[in-house]
Amino acid sequence: MSDEKPITYHNLGEMPEYVISEASMLWNKTGTWRYLAPRYLTQTPPCNQQCPAGNDVEGFIRLMEKGAIAEAAQLIREENPFPAVCGRVCYHPCETGCNRTQFDDPVAIHSLERVAAEQPFPATPPETGRPDSGKTVAIIGSGPSGLTAAYHLARMGHQPTVYEALDEPGGLLRYGIPAYRLPRNILKAEVDHITSCGVKIICGKRAGVDISWSDLNKSDAVFITVGVHRNRRLEIPAENTAGILPGLGFLESVAGGTPPRLGQHVIVIGGGNTAIDSARCALRLGSDVSIYYHRSRDEMPAFEEEVNEALKEGVKIHFLTQPVQFLTDNQHLAGIQLRETRLGSPDESGRRRPEPVPGSEFDIPVNTIITAIGETADLDWLPPEISHENNRITINLFGQTSLEKVFAGGDAALTEHNVTTAIGSGKLAACAIDAFLHNQDFTGIMPRITIGETGAVSVSRYLNHGDAHKKQGGPGKVVSFEDLNLAYFRKSARQKITTLDFNNRSSSFEEVNNGLSGEVTVIEAKRCFHCGVCTDCDNCYMFCPDIAILKKGPGEEGYRINMDYCKGCGICVNECPRAAMIMEKEQ
């Protein structure tokens, strides 16, 4: 009991009109009533989980919301050395996972990352505190996977050397993605920043030709990320006729400034990103372009946004049509015979198999045909000890091949081929190689650095010995839309980017999409729900009926709970807008 003097009422008029304590109630420790207790828990935002590159999406958006754009860029580069590239060409699955999708429109994460990347490069890479290890790593291929791995390995204190078969670094980023999507100066700036961090790149060195496997094997570890540069053949008559071009070869010639003469009528065979990019490039070179794809649009593997842009620009797309044979006239391409298809049962990819419609053949005259039905890797140079099947290197869950010191990633080892997934595989390989070089068992490390359930990893967690980065999402579950308290959010329109006028696109490789700018950036960043992350909104503090939630001391973020008085009512958890608190049984 309290030592305070009891309060005595002498008559009815002295008593308060409603039930209220006029003395201290500190003696009444309501925490003794409790069997459930609230706890603050940083859970995983769905955008973080959905990012194949493992970006701290919620974290960099929160910084941008505060106007700290340079700090946001630095946070991204702790995980990903290509924010300006990803801000342009990533298919942004983070936005698909964004909980705001079910409320109004997803946050424009893709555009916000691009804005952050426009900040000047830092003088030094994000600090790791790692000394020089003296270990060397040979990396074969300078695409997004190889350069990402090299960047992080250099940060970890190792000495990576990247060998590139072509004349300039970048791989698919330089030779496969047209300048209207990824300007060359943007790519060069990010590659230059990677080399400034201690990465050595040697171009014009093709593995197995200009540099032997025995020379590569002298390094302490090897990372193979050669990409997929062999065009798949249609295997139909007259395929070797002049005027029939492979998609990647065509894009490489455009990137090198020496595009072929196409003529007026161009047909592209295929439905992937290479087909769409080839068609849009041919359009800019002055041709009338049609794409023929043997399935429906629903099965088309190309990014939907790119398909929409192609259609708006004037590319014609014909579905449920497949080539039968190329037509020649005196050994020159004259046209193509096609036929209609219909969709049957699913094949091994899960998509419905196209089946020819008998008697539906028709001929089309054409000047040039570009084939883009997929690409495979050139793995003939690999030593027999490295297992590979169906033109894909065999790897375990963290990129290790059948040779202990040899790792592989990117398109040559993965089933999913896109820039962001390649970046993620480079990060994973860097962590696994570092663990190998330090004689650590990566099998036990990987679960502690994985973000959510999709397999992307956090280099920040790895460098912090598996401790969850505050804004990467901790061991809690991925926050769903149903977990949020929507009473505290208002619907707001997604900010839109501006694009190059369609009338100015047909003869120009000028960048099509522009970024957000100025106040619009902060407005868009403020739309983020910050799922699973405490933002110090004070809801728990204000709603606690026992005043058991207290703000931390000066200079500290967050709150603490006085368990002497918390009776486990759960009001704080219910009123948390972002699911950054949970109720759990007392231990």
C-alpha positions as CSV (number, residue, x, y, z in Angstrom):
1,M,0.0,0.0,0.0
2,S,1.0,3.6,-0.5
3,D,2.2,5.7,2.5
4,E,0.2,8.7,1.3
5,K,-2.5,10.0,3.7
6,P,-6.0,8.6,2.9
7,I,-8.5,11.0,1.4
8,T,-11.7,11.4,3.5
9,Y,-15.0,12.8,2.1
10,H,-17.3,14.4,4.8
11,N,-20.4,14.7,2.7
12,L,-21.8,13.9,-0.8
13,G,-20.9,17.3,-2.2
14,E,-17.2,16.8,-1.7
15,M,-17.2,13.6,-3.8
16,P,-16.3,13.9,-7.5
17,E,-19.1,13.6,-10.1
18,Y,-17.5,10.6,-11.8
19,V,-15.2,7.8,-10.9
20,I,-11.7,9.1,-10.6
21,S,-8.7,8.6,-8.4
22,E,-7.5,11.7,-6.7
23,A,-4.5,10.0,-5.2
24,S,-1.6,8.1,-6.7
25,M,-2.4,4.6,-8.1
26,L,1.2,3.6,-8.5
27,W,0.6,1.0,-5.7
28,N,-1.8,-0.8,-8.1
29,K,0.7,-2.8,-10.3
30,T,-1.8,-3.9,-12.9
31,G,0.9,-5.9,-14.6
32,T,0.1,-8.7,-12.2
33,W,-3.1,-9.3,-14.1
34,R,-1.4,-10.0,-17.3
35,Y,-1.0,-13.3,-19.2
36,L,-0.4,-11.8,-22.6
37,A,2.3,-9.1,-23.3
38,P,2.9,-6.7,-26.1
39,R,6.2,-6.6,-27.8
40,Y,7.8,-4.3,-30.5
41,L,8.9,-6.4,-33.4
42,T,10.3,-5.2,-36.7
43,Q,8.6,-7.5,-39.2
44,T,9.3,-8.0,-42.9
45,P,7.7,-5.5,-45.3
46,P,6.4,-7.4,-48.4
47,C,8.3,-5.0,-50.7
48,N,11.6,-6.1,-49.1
49,Q,10.8,-9.7,-49.5
50,Q,9.7,-9.4,-53.1
51,C,13.0,-7.6,-54.2
52,P,15.3,-10.2,-55.9
53,A,18.2,-7.8,-55.4
54,G,17.5,-7.7,-51.6
55,N,17.1,-3.9,-51.4
56,D,16.0,-2.4,-48.1
57,V,13.0,-0.9,-49.9
58,E,11.1,0.4,-46.8
59,G,14.3,1.8,-45.4
60,F,15.3,3.9,-48.3
61,I,11.8,5.1,-48.9
62,R,11.6,6.2,-45.2
63,L,14.8,8.2,-45.7
64,M,13.4,9.8,-48.9
65,E,10.2,10.7,-47.0
66,K,12.4,12.8,-44.7
67,G,14.2,14.4,-47.7
68,A,17.4,12.5,-47.0
69,I,17.9,11.4,-50.6
70,A,21.7,11.0,-50.4
71,E,21.4,8.8,-47.4
72,A,18.7,6.7,-49.2
73,A,21.1,6.2,-52.1
74,Q,23.8,5.1,-49.7
75,L,21.5,2.6,-48.1
76,I,20.6,1.1,-51.4
77,R,24.3,0.7,-52.3
78,E,24.9,-1.3,-49.2
79,E,23.0,-4.0,-51.1
80,N,22.9,-3.1,-54.7
81,P,25.5,-1.2,-56.8
82,F,23.1,-0.6,-59.6
83,P,20.2,1.6,-58.3
84,A,20.2,3.8,-61.5
85,V,20.0,0.7,-63.7
86,C,17.3,-0.9,-61.6
87,G,15.4,2.3,-61.4
88,R,15.0,2.0,-65.1
89,V,15.0,-1.6,-66.2
90,C,13.8,-3.6,-63.2
91,Y,10.4,-5.2,-63.6
92,H,9.7,-4.0,-60.0
93,P,8.1,-7.1,-58.3
94,C,8.4,-5.0,-55.1
95,E,5.4,-3.0,-56.4
96,T,3.5,-6.2,-57.0
97,G,4.0,-7.1,-53.4
98,C,3.3,-3.6,-52.0
99,N,0.3,-3.8,-49.6
100,R,-0.8,-0.4,-51.0
101,T,-1.9,-2.3,-54.1
102,Q,-5.0,-3.5,-52.3
103,F,-5.7,0.0,-50.9
104,D,-5.4,2.2,-54.0
105,D,-2.2,2.0,-56.0
106,P,1.3,0.6,-55.2
107,V,4.0,3.0,-54.2
108,A,6.2,4.0,-57.2
109,I,9.2,2.2,-55.7
110,H,10.8,1.9,-59.1
111,S,10.8,5.6,-59.7
112,L,11.9,6.5,-56.2
113,E,14.9,4.2,-56.5
114,R,15.9,6.1,-59.7
115,V,15.6,9.5,-58.0
116,A,17.9,8.3,-55.2
117,A,20.4,7.0,-57.7
118,E,20.6,10.5,-59.3
119,Q,22.6,11.6,-56.2
120,P,26.3,12.1,-56.6
121,F,28.3,8.9,-55.9
122,P,29.9,8.7,-52.5
123,A,33.7,9.1,-52.4
124,T,34.1,5.6,-50.9
125,P,31.9,2.5,-50.9
126,P,29.7,1.8,-47.8
127,E,32.0,0.9,-45.0
128,T,32.4,-2.7,-43.8
129,G,35.3,-2.5,-41.5
130,R,36.9,-5.4,-43.3
131,P,40.7,-5.5,-43.7
132,D,42.5,-6.7,-46.9
133,S,42.3,-10.5,-46.9
134,G,44.9,-11.0,-49.6
135,K,42.5,-13.5,-51.3
136,T,41.8,-13.3,-55.0
137,V,38.6,-14.1,-56.8
138,A,38.3,-14.6,-60.6
139,I,34.9,-13.6,-62.0
140,I,34.0,-14.6,-65.5
141,G,31.5,-12.2,-67.0
142,S,30.9,-8.5,-66.4
143,G,27.1,-8.5,-66.4
144,P,25.0,-7.5,-63.4
145,S,25.7,-10.7,-61.5
146,G,29.4,-10.6,-62.0
147,L,29.9,-6.9,-61.2
148,T,27.6,-7.1,-58.2
149,A,29.6,-10.0,-56.8
150,A,32.9,-8.2,-57.5
151,Y,31.6,-5.0,-55.8
152,H,30.7,-6.8,-52.5
153,L,33.8,-9.0,-52.5
154,A,35.9,-5.9,-52.8
155,R,34.0,-4.4,-49.9
156,M,34.7,-7.5,-47.9
157,G,38.4,-7.1,-48.4
158,H,39.1,-9.5,-51.2
159,Q,40.7,-8.8,-54.6
160,P,38.2,-9.6,-57.4
161,T,39.2,-9.5,-61.1
162,V,36.5,-9.6,-63.7
163,Y,37.2,-11.1,-67.1
164,E,34.9,-9.9,-70.0
165,A,34.9,-11.4,-73.5
166,L,33.5,-8.3,-75.2
167,D,35.2,-4.9,-75.6
168,E,33.3,-3.1,-72.8
169,P,31.9,-4.2,-69.4
170,G,28.2,-4.5,-68.6
171,G,27.1,-7.7,-70.4
172,L,23.4,-7.7,-71.0
173,L,23.1,-4.2,-69.6
174,R,25.4,-2.8,-72.3
175,Y,24.7,-5.1,-75.2
176,G,21.2,-6.3,-74.7
177,I,19.2,-3.4,-73.3
178,P,18.7,-0.5,-75.8
179,A,19.7,3.1,-74.9
180,Y,16.1,4.3,-74.9
181,R,15.6,2.2,-71.7
182,L,19.1,2.5,-70.3
183,P,21.3,5.4,-71.5
184,R,25.0,4.4,-71.8
185,N,26.2,7.3,-69.6
186,I,24.0,6.0,-66.7
187,L,25.5,2.5,-67.0
188,K,29.1,3.8,-67.4
189,A,28.7,5.9,-64.2
190,E,27.7,2.9,-62.1
191,V,30.4,0.6,-63.6
192,D,33.0,3.3,-63.0
193,H,31.8,3.5,-59.4
194,I,32.2,-0.2,-59.0
195,T,35.8,-0.1,-60.3
196,S,36.6,2.8,-58.0
197,C,35.7,0.5,-55.1
198,G,38.6,-1.8,-55.9
199,V,37.3,-4.0,-58.7
200,K,39.5,-4.8,-61.6
201,I,37.9,-5.4,-65.0
202,I,39.8,-6.9,-68.0
203,C,37.9,-6.8,-71.3
204,G,38.6,-8.8,-74.4
205,K,39.3,-12.0,-72.5
206,R,37.1,-14.8,-73.4
207,A,37.3,-17.7,-71.0
208,G,38.6,-20.9,-72.6
209,V,40.0,-18.9,-75.5
210,D,42.0,-15.9,-74.3
211,I,42.4,-17.1,-70.8
212,S,42.6,-20.8,-69.8
213,W,40.8,-22.6,-67.0
214,S,44.1,-23.4,-65.4
215,D,44.9,-19.7,-65.1
216,L,41.5,-18.9,-63.7
217,N,41.8,-21.7,-61.2
218,K,44.9,-20.2,-59.7
219,S,42.6,-17.7,-57.8
220,D,41.4,-18.6,-54.4
221,A,37.8,-18.8,-55.7
222,V,36.0,-18.5,-59.1
223,F,32.6,-17.1,-59.9
224,I,31.1,-18.0,-63.3
225,T,28.5,-15.7,-64.6
226,V,28.8,-15.8,-68.4
227,G,25.2,-15.0,-69.2
228,V,23.2,-16.5,-72.1
229,H,24.4,-15.2,-75.5
230,R,23.6,-18.1,-77.9
231,N,20.4,-17.5,-79.8
232,R,18.0,-20.5,-79.9
233,R,17.3,-21.7,-83.4
234,L,13.8,-22.2,-84.8
235,E,14.9,-25.3,-86.6
236,I,12.8,-24.7,-89.7
237,P,13.8,-24.7,-93.4
238,A,16.1,-22.0,-94.8
239,E,17.0,-20.6,-91.4
240,N,20.5,-19.7,-92.5
241,T,19.3,-17.3,-95.3
242,A,20.8,-13.8,-95.3
243,G,18.4,-11.4,-93.7
244,I,17.5,-13.6,-90.8
245,L,19.1,-12.1,-87.7
246,P,19.4,-13.4,-84.1
247,G,17.8,-11.1,-81.6
248,L,20.7,-10.6,-79.2
249,G,23.1,-10.2,-82.2
250,F,20.9,-7.5,-83.6
251,L,20.7,-5.7,-80.3
252,E,24.5,-5.9,-79.9
253,S,25.0,-4.3,-83.3
254,V,22.6,-1.5,-82.4
255,A,24.4,-1.0,-79.1
256,G,27.7,-0.9,-80.9
257,G,26.5,1.8,-83.3
258,T,26.6,-0.4,-86.4
259,P,23.0,-1.6,-86.9
260,P,22.3,-3.5,-90.1
261,R,20.0,-2.3,-92.9
262,L,16.6,-3.8,-92.2
263,G,14.4,-2.6,-95.0
264,Q,10.8,-1.5,-94.8
265,H,9.1,-4.6,-93.5
266,V,10.5,-6.4,-90.4
267,I,9.1,-9.4,-88.6
268,V,10.2,-10.4,-85.1
269,I,9.5,-14.0,-84.0
270,G,9.2,-14.4,-80.2
271,G,7.4,-13.0,-77.1
272,G,10.2,-12.3,-74.6
273,N,12.0,-9.1,-73.7
274,T,14.6,-9.6,-76.4
275,A,11.7,-9.7,-79.0
276,I,10.1,-6.6,-77.7
277,D,13.5,-4.7,-77.5
278,S,14.4,-5.9,-81.0
279,A,11.0,-4.7,-82.4
280,R,11.3,-1.2,-80.7
281,C,14.8,-0.8,-82.0
282,A,13.8,-1.8,-85.6
283,L,11.0,0.7,-85.3
284,R,13.5,3.4,-84.4
285,L,15.6,2.5,-87.4
286,G,12.7,3.3,-89.7
287,S,11.0,0.0,-90.3
288,D,7.4,-1.1,-90.1
289,V,7.5,-3.9,-87.5
290,S,5.3,-6.8,-86.6
291,I,5.8,-9.4,-83.8
292,Y,4.5,-12.9,-84.2
293,Y,4.1,-15.0,-81.0
294,H,2.8,-18.6,-80.8
295,R,0.8,-18.2,-77.6
296,S,-1.6,-15.6,-76.3
297,R,-0.7,-12.4,-74.5
298,D,-1.4,-14.0,-71.1
299,E,1.5,-16.4,-71.7
300,M,3.9,-13.7,-73.1
301,P,7.0,-13.6,-70.9
302,A,8.0,-10.1,-71.8
303,F,7.4,-7.4,-69.1
304,E,3.9,-6.0,-69.5
305,E,5.0,-2.4,-69.4
306,E,7.4,-2.9,-72.3
307,V,4.7,-4.7,-74.3
308,N,2.4,-1.7,-73.7
309,E,5.1,0.8,-74.7
310,A,5.8,-1.2,-77.9
311,L,2.1,-1.2,-78.9
312,K,1.8,2.5,-78.2
313,E,4.8,3.2,-80.4
314,G,3.3,1.4,-83.3
315,V,4.7,-2.2,-83.1
316,K,2.0,-4.6,-84.2
317,I,1.7,-7.9,-82.2
318,H,0.0,-11.0,-83.6
319,F,-0.7,-13.8,-81.2
320,L,-1.4,-17.5,-81.7
321,T,0.8,-17.6,-84.8
322,Q,4.0,-19.6,-85.4
323,P,6.5,-19.8,-88.3
324,V,6.5,-22.8,-90.6
325,Q,9.3,-21.9,-93.0
326,F,11.3,-19.0,-94.4
327,L,10.6,-18.2,-98.1
328,T,13.5,-17.4,-100.4
329,D,14.0,-16.1,-103.9
330,N,17.3,-16.8,-105.5
331,Q,18.9,-17.5,-102.1
332,H,17.6,-14.2,-100.7
333,L,15.0,-13.8,-98.0
334,A,11.6,-13.1,-99.6
335,G,9.1,-13.8,-96.9
336,I,7.9,-16.2,-94.2
337,Q,5.2,-18.8,-94.0
338,L,3.2,-18.8,-90.8
339,R,0.2,-20.7,-89.4
340,E,-2.3,-20.2,-86.7
341,T,-2.1,-22.0,-83.4
342,R,-4.4,-22.8,-80.5
343,L,-3.5,-23.5,-76.9
344,G,-3.6,-27.1,-75.6
345,S,-2.5,-28.6,-72.3
346,P,0.3,-27.0,-70.2
347,D,3.9,-27.9,-71.0
348,E,6.9,-28.2,-68.6
349,S,6.9,-24.4,-68.1
350,G,3.3,-24.4,-66.9
351,R,2.1,-22.5,-69.9
352,R,-0.4,-24.0,-72.3
353,R,1.3,-25.6,-75.3
354,P,0.7,-24.0,-78.7
355,E,-0.8,-26.5,-81.2
356,P,-0.9,-25.9,-85.0
357,V,-4.3,-25.4,-86.6
358,P,-4.3,-27.6,-89.8
359,G,-4.7,-25.7,-93.1
360,S,-4.2,-22.3,-91.6
361,E,-0.9,-21.5,-93.3
362,F,-0.3,-18.1,-94.9
363,D,2.6,-16.2,-96.5
364,I,3.9,-12.7,-95.7
365,P,6.6,-10.8,-97.8
366,V,9.3,-9.4,-95.6
367,N,12.7,-7.7,-95.8
368,T,14.2,-8.8,-92.5
369,I,13.3,-11.4,-89.9
370,I,14.6,-11.2,-86.3
371,T,14.4,-14.4,-84.3
372,A,14.1,-14.0,-80.5
373,I,12.7,-17.2,-79.0
374,G,15.2,-17.4,-76.2
375,E,18.9,-17.7,-75.5
376,T,21.3,-20.3,-74.0
377,A,24.7,-20.2,-72.4
378,D,28.0,-21.3,-74.0
379,L,29.4,-23.8,-71.5
380,D,31.5,-25.9,-73.9
381,W,34.7,-24.4,-72.4
382,L,34.0,-25.6,-68.8
383,P,36.1,-28.4,-67.3
384,P,34.3,-31.7,-67.1
385,E,34.3,-31.5,-63.2
386,I,31.7,-28.7,-63.3
387,S,28.3,-30.2,-63.8
388,H,25.8,-28.7,-66.1
389,E,22.6,-29.8,-67.7
390,N,20.4,-28.4,-70.5
391,N,22.9,-25.5,-70.9
392,R,22.6,-24.5,-67.3
393,I,25.3,-24.8,-64.7
394,T,24.3,-27.0,-61.7
395,I,24.5,-25.1,-58.4
396,N,23.3,-25.6,-54.8
397,L,21.1,-23.2,-52.9
398,F,24.0,-20.7,-52.5
399,G,25.6,-20.9,-55.9
400,Q,28.3,-23.5,-55.3
401,T,29.1,-25.8,-58.2
402,S,30.3,-29.4,-58.1
403,L,33.8,-27.9,-57.5
404,E,34.1,-26.5,-54.0
405,K,35.9,-23.3,-54.8
406,V,33.8,-22.6,-58.0
407,F,30.5,-20.7,-57.8
408,A,28.1,-19.7,-60.5
409,G,25.2,-17.3,-60.9
410,G,23.3,-15.1,-63.3
411,D,21.4,-16.3,-66.4
412,A,23.9,-19.2,-67.0
413,A,22.8,-20.9,-63.7
414,L,19.3,-19.6,-63.0
415,T,15.9,-20.4,-64.6
416,E,14.7,-16.8,-64.2
417,H,16.5,-14.3,-66.5
418,N,16.3,-10.7,-65.5
419,V,18.6,-8.0,-64.3
420,T,17.4,-7.8,-60.7
421,T,17.5,-11.6,-60.1
422,A,21.0,-11.6,-61.6
423,I,22.1,-8.9,-59.1
424,G,20.6,-11.0,-56.2
425,S,22.6,-14.1,-57.3
426,G,25.8,-12.0,-57.4
427,K,25.1,-10.9,-53.8
428,L,24.5,-14.4,-52.7
429,A,27.6,-15.6,-54.3
430,A,29.7,-12.8,-52.7
431,C,28.5,-13.9,-49.3
432,A,29.0,-17.6,-50.0
433,I,32.5,-17.0,-51.4
434,D,33.5,-14.8,-48.5
435,A,32.4,-17.6,-46.1
436,F,34.3,-20.2,-48.1
437,L,37.5,-18.0,-48.0
438,H,37.1,-17.8,-44.2
439,N,36.4,-21.5,-43.9
440,Q,32.9,-20.9,-42.5
441,D,29.9,-23.1,-43.1
442,F,27.5,-21.0,-45.2
443,T,24.7,-23.5,-44.7
444,G,24.1,-22.3,-41.2
445,I,24.6,-18.6,-42.2
446,M,22.2,-18.4,-45.0
447,P,18.9,-18.6,-43.0
448,R,20.0,-15.7,-40.9
449,I,20.6,-13.4,-43.8
450,T,17.6,-14.3,-46.0
451,I,14.9,-11.7,-46.3
452,G,11.4,-13.2,-45.9
453,E,10.7,-16.4,-47.8
454,T,11.8,-15.7,-51.4
455,G,15.5,-16.4,-51.1
456,A,17.0,-12.9,-51.5
457,V,19.8,-12.1,-49.0
458,S,21.0,-9.1,-47.2
459,V,24.7,-8.3,-47.3
460,S,24.2,-5.9,-44.4
461,R,23.0,-8.8,-42.2
462,Y,25.9,-11.0,-43.4
463,L,28.5,-8.4,-42.5
464,N,26.8,-8.0,-39.1
465,H,27.1,-11.7,-38.4
466,G,23.5,-12.5,-39.3
467,D,21.9,-9.8,-37.0
468,A,18.8,-8.5,-38.7
469,H,19.2,-5.0,-40.0
470,K,16.6,-2.8,-38.3
471,K,14.8,-1.8,-41.5
472,Q,15.3,-5.1,-43.5
473,G,12.7,-6.9,-41.5
474,G,13.5,-9.1,-38.6
475,P,12.6,-12.7,-37.8
476,G,8.9,-11.8,-37.8
477,K,6.5,-12.8,-40.6
478,V,5.9,-10.9,-43.8
479,V,3.2,-8.3,-43.1
480,S,0.0,-8.8,-45.0
481,F,-2.6,-6.3,-46.0
482,E,-5.0,-7.7,-43.4
483,D,-2.4,-7.1,-40.6
484,L,-2.6,-3.3,-41.1
485,N,-4.9,-0.9,-39.3
486,L,-6.2,1.0,-42.3
487,A,-8.1,3.6,-40.2
488,Y,-4.9,5.6,-40.1
489,F,-4.2,5.8,-43.8
490,R,-5.9,7.9,-46.5
491,K,-6.2,7.1,-50.2
492,S,-3.9,9.1,-52.4
493,A,-3.0,9.1,-56.1
494,R,0.3,7.5,-57.2
495,Q,2.5,10.1,-58.7
496,K,3.2,9.6,-62.4
497,I,6.4,10.0,-64.4
498,T,6.6,11.9,-67.6
499,T,7.6,10.2,-70.9
500,L,9.1,11.2,-74.2
501,D,6.4,12.2,-76.7
502,F,5.5,9.4,-79.0
503,N,6.0,11.6,-82.0
504,N,9.7,12.0,-81.1
505,R,10.4,8.3,-80.4
506,S,10.2,6.8,-83.9
507,S,13.7,8.0,-85.0
508,S,15.4,8.5,-81.6
509,F,17.1,6.4,-79.1
510,E,16.6,9.1,-76.5
511,E,15.5,7.8,-73.1
512,V,11.7,7.2,-73.1
513,N,10.9,7.4,-69.4
514,N,11.7,10.3,-67.1
515,G,11.9,10.2,-63.3
516,L,10.1,11.9,-60.5
517,S,11.4,15.2,-59.3
518,G,11.2,17.8,-56.5
519,E,8.2,17.8,-54.2
520,V,6.6,15.0,-56.1
521,T,9.3,12.6,-54.8
522,V,8.5,13.3,-51.2
523,I,4.8,13.1,-51.8
524,E,5.2,9.7,-53.3
525,A,7.5,8.5,-50.6
526,K,4.9,9.5,-47.9
527,R,2.4,7.1,-49.5
528,C,4.5,4.2,-48.0
529,F,2.7,2.2,-45.3
530,H,6.1,1.2,-43.7
531,C,4.6,-2.3,-43.1
532,G,6.0,-4.0,-40.0
533,V,8.3,-1.1,-39.0
534,C,7.8,1.3,-36.1
535,T,7.8,5.0,-37.3
536,D,7.4,6.5,-33.8
537,C,3.8,7.6,-34.6
538,D,2.9,7.7,-30.9
539,N,-0.3,5.7,-31.3
540,C,0.7,3.1,-28.7
541,Y,1.9,5.8,-26.4
542,M,-1.3,7.8,-26.6
543,F,-3.8,4.9,-26.4
544,C,-2.3,3.0,-23.5
545,P,-4.8,3.2,-20.6
546,D,-2.2,2.4,-18.0
547,I,0.4,4.9,-19.2
548,A,2.7,1.8,-19.4
549,I,4.3,2.8,-22.7
550,L,7.0,5.4,-22.4
551,K,9.2,7.1,-24.9
552,K,12.8,6.3,-24.8
553,G,15.4,8.9,-23.6
554,P,16.7,11.9,-25.6
555,G,18.3,11.0,-28.9
556,E,16.7,7.5,-28.9
557,E,13.9,6.3,-31.2
558,G,11.1,4.1,-30.1
559,Y,9.4,3.2,-26.9
560,R,9.7,1.0,-23.9
561,I,7.0,-0.8,-21.9
562,N,6.8,-0.7,-18.1
563,M,5.7,-4.3,-17.4
564,D,4.8,-3.4,-13.8
565,Y,1.7,-1.6,-15.1
566,C,1.0,-3.2,-18.6
567,K,-2.0,-5.5,-18.0
568,G,-1.8,-7.0,-21.5
569,C,-5.0,-5.4,-22.8
570,G,-3.6,-5.3,-26.4
571,I,-5.0,-1.9,-27.2
572,C,-1.5,-0.7,-28.3
573,V,-1.2,-3.6,-30.7
574,N,-4.6,-3.1,-32.1
575,E,-4.0,0.6,-32.7
576,C,-0.5,0.1,-34.3
577,P,-1.1,1.1,-38.0
578,R,1.8,-1.0,-39.3
579,A,1.8,-4.3,-37.4
580,A,5.1,-3.4,-35.7
581,M,3.8,-4.8,-32.4
582,I,2.7,-8.3,-31.5
583,M,0.9,-9.9,-28.5
584,E,2.5,-13.1,-27.1
585,K,2.1,-15.3,-24.1
586,E,4.1,-14.6,-21.1
587,Q,7.2,-16.8,-20.7
